[in-house]
Every structure is written in structure tokens, then in C-alpha cells.
Amino acid sequence: MNQQHKSETVYEVKGLNLWYGDDQALKDINLKIGKNEVTAIIGPSGCGKSTFIKTLNRMIENIPIVRTSGEILYHGDNIFDKTVRVEELRTKVGMVFQKPNPFPKSIFENVVYGPKIHGIKDKALLMEIAETSLKSAALWDEVKDRLNDNAYGLSGGQQQRLCIARALAVQPDVILMDEPTSALDPIATAKIEELIDTLKEEYTIAIVTHSMQQAGRISDKTAFFLMGELIEFDRTEVLFSNPRDKRTEDYITGRFG
Ligand SMILES: Nc1ncnc2c1ncn2[C@@H]1O[C@H](COP(=O)(O)OP(=O)(O)OP(=O)(O)O)[C@@H](O)[C@H]1O
């Protein structure tokens, strides 16, 4: 991958504000997310991490009292423009949640759920999509002999990788992850972290994490949020070794949070 490709901007957030009713949860957020980068969003509970990440594919608008101002340019186009089709945006920008949330269906049906909704009926093609997606999510070897088994029979870590496979099956460009390992044990967590490292070769990833160690291990850039504000945003090694803001320093050294 050449340098030019790497530095391409996927998201440019400009002056983003967000309110839940009268309560402002995001205040004048400005940041850029580069292609094939992993961006970690850190900060204490309630600082707006989940709100921010869910704004990137407009999932936040499922909450009716939400109001936003400012712009989020996705490949140069403002996602809040009237012309933007939200379903299309959410296909391009997939999401994985804190608790694995497979459907009560077979492993196979979970993965091909999105492609089927998009009208793909051909059995062979669906099988191919399932195999490719499960391989990309590093789950294929563990499930290839039981694709018709219910997804609930998988371990938590496997279920989370299944949810990643389900997100990959519709060929996204960006994957948003909201604390994807916080419900998992250390071994399952390590597998997901390893997977994130592989996935970034093809996808752009933004991940909310409570764990600064995790942010340090897997991300290229880190954004530190505090009470709805983006306090500092920098290359991860810089933010952790040489923070510019006292509040960042206090947080990463464990003085609060
Ligand atoms: N549905 C909602 N309605 C009203 N206020 C909300 C809603 N969701 C979140 N908030 C408020 O917005 C602020 C930011 O919440 P958010 O969940 O984004 O924080 P967070 O940093 O992800 O927290 P955590 O680490 O605990 O998950 C908080 O003050 C929260 O109470």
C-alpha cells in the first residue's frame, strides 16, 4: 500500500455538535479519519464516545430527541445532506457493538443476512460470500463444519467475530466498533485485536475503547474525549507519550476516569 493511499481522508468531521433534547453531548468536534487507519476513541464514561461513533453512520438518529449541527464529510460529501440515503451510508459504514448480537439464526444465515436483504438469492454466491466473510473475520476454520448450527451455540468471542463477518458480508468501507471486546475474556480479546490489525489493510476502523492499553496496542490515532469535547487527537504514540493537554495527561496517567 503506497503512502498516498494511506493518507486519503475517509471522514472529515467539522464543527459537529449534538444534543439529546436540551443536553449537549458533543461540542464542536473536529477531526479527520484516514483510510486504512485504526482510530481509537477514549475517555471516561459519559464523555460522548458512543454518541460520536454512532453519529458517523447516523445510527444515532434512531433516538428521536437527537439534534445535530455541523458537518461530517464522508469521502467529501456531508452525510447530513438531504440527498444522502441513510441505508446506503450504513451499508458502507458497518457497526459492531459491545455485546455480540447475532440473530437467532444459523451461522450461515447470520452472515448472509445483509446480502440477502440486498437481493442476492443465488445459493452458490451466498455460500461464497459466507466463506469469504468468515475467513476475513478469522472464524471460518472454527465453524466451517457447522454453518447450519444456531449462532447462539458459539462462544462470546466467536459470536463477536460472527458479527464482524456479518458486517463484512455487505462489503463495507468503514467498520465502527463500540467497545467490541469489553464483554470478552483476554484470549477472545486478543483474537479480536489481532483481527483488527489484519482488517485495517482493507478497511478503515474507528473503535471506542475503555482500555488505554488496547488503544495503545491497536490504533494509529487516538481521540481523547472529555465531557463532550475532543480534548486531543493525535498519533497514538504521541498522545500517550507526549500529550499536549494537561487533561489528557491526567487521564492517561490514571488521575481520573
Ligand atoms: N439516549 C440518550 N438520551 C439522552 N441522553 C443520552 C442518551 N444516550 C447518551 N446520553 C448522554 O450523552 C452523554 C454521552 O453518552 P455516551 O453514551 O455517548 O458516552 P460514552 O463516553 O460512550 O459512555 P460509556 O463509556 O459509559 O459508554 C452522557 O451524558 C449520556 O448520559
The ligand as a Tripos MOL2 file, in Angstrom:
@<TRIPOS>MOLECULE
LIG
   31    33     1     0     0
SMALL
NO_CHARGES

@<TRIPOS>ATOM
      1 N1        -30.4710    8.0900   24.5780 N.pl3     1 LIG1
      2 C1        -29.9910    9.1030   25.2970 C.ar      1 LIG1
      3 N2        -30.8080   10.0670   25.7500 N.ar      1 LIG1
      4 C2        -30.3440   11.0970   26.4780 C.ar      1 LIG1
      5 N3        -29.0480   11.2660   26.8070 N.ar      1 LIG1
      6 C3        -28.1890   10.3270   26.3880 C.ar      1 LIG1
      7 C4        -28.6000    9.1990   25.6030 C.ar      1 LIG1
      8 N4        -27.5110    8.4500   25.3280 N.ar      1 LIG1
      9 C5        -26.4770    9.0710   25.9100 C.ar      1 LIG1
     10 N5        -26.8610   10.1960   26.5450 N.ar      1 LIG1
     11 C6        -25.9960   11.1370   27.2960 C.3       1 LIG1
     12 O1        -24.9830   11.6370   26.4420 O.3       1 LIG1
     13 C7        -23.7310   11.6860   27.1060 C.3       1 LIG1
     14 C8        -22.7020   10.8540   26.3490 C.3       1 LIG1
     15 O2        -23.0760    9.4720   26.4070 O.3       1 LIG1
     16 P1        -22.2940    8.3440   25.6280 P.3       1 LIG1
     17 O3        -23.0310    7.0620   25.8280 O.co2     1 LIG1
     18 O4        -22.0260    8.7740   24.2550 O.co2     1 LIG1
     19 O5        -20.9180    8.3110   26.4420 O.3       1 LIG1
     20 P2        -19.7470    7.2260   26.4360 P.3       1 LIG1
     21 O6        -18.4920    8.0000   26.5030 O.co2     1 LIG1
     22 O7        -19.9130    6.3010   25.2980 O.co2     1 LIG1
     23 O8        -20.0210    6.4880   27.8160 O.3       1 LIG1
     24 P3        -19.6740    4.9790   28.2660 P.3       1 LIG1
     25 O9        -18.1960    4.8650   28.2570 O.co2     1 LIG1
     26 O10       -20.2300    4.9090   29.6510 O.co2     1 LIG1
     27 O11       -20.3650    4.0580   27.3170 O.co2     1 LIG1
     28 C9        -23.9820   11.2200   28.5280 C.3       1 LIG1
     29 O12       -24.1780   12.3460   29.3420 O.3       1 LIG1
     30 C10       -25.2590   10.4110   28.4080 C.3       1 LIG1
     31 O13       -25.9970   10.4640   29.6090 O.3       1 LIG1
@<TRIPOS>BOND
     1     1     2 1
     2     2     3 ar
     3     2     7 ar
     4     3     4 ar
     5     4     5 ar
     6     5     6 ar
     7     6     7 ar
     8     6    10 ar
     9     7     8 ar
    10     8     9 ar
    11     9    10 ar
    12    10    11 1
    13    11    12 1
    14    11    30 1
    15    12    13 1
    16    13    14 1
    17    13    28 1
    18    14    15 1
    19    15    16 1
    20    16    17 2
    21    16    18 1
    22    16    19 1
    23    19    20 1
    24    20    21 2
    25    20    22 1
    26    20    23 1
    27    23    24 1
    28    24    25 2
    29    24    26 1
    30    24    27 1
    31    28    29 1
    32    28    30 1
    33    30    31 1
@<TRIPOS>SUBSTRUCTURE
     1 LIG1         1 GROUP 0 **** ****
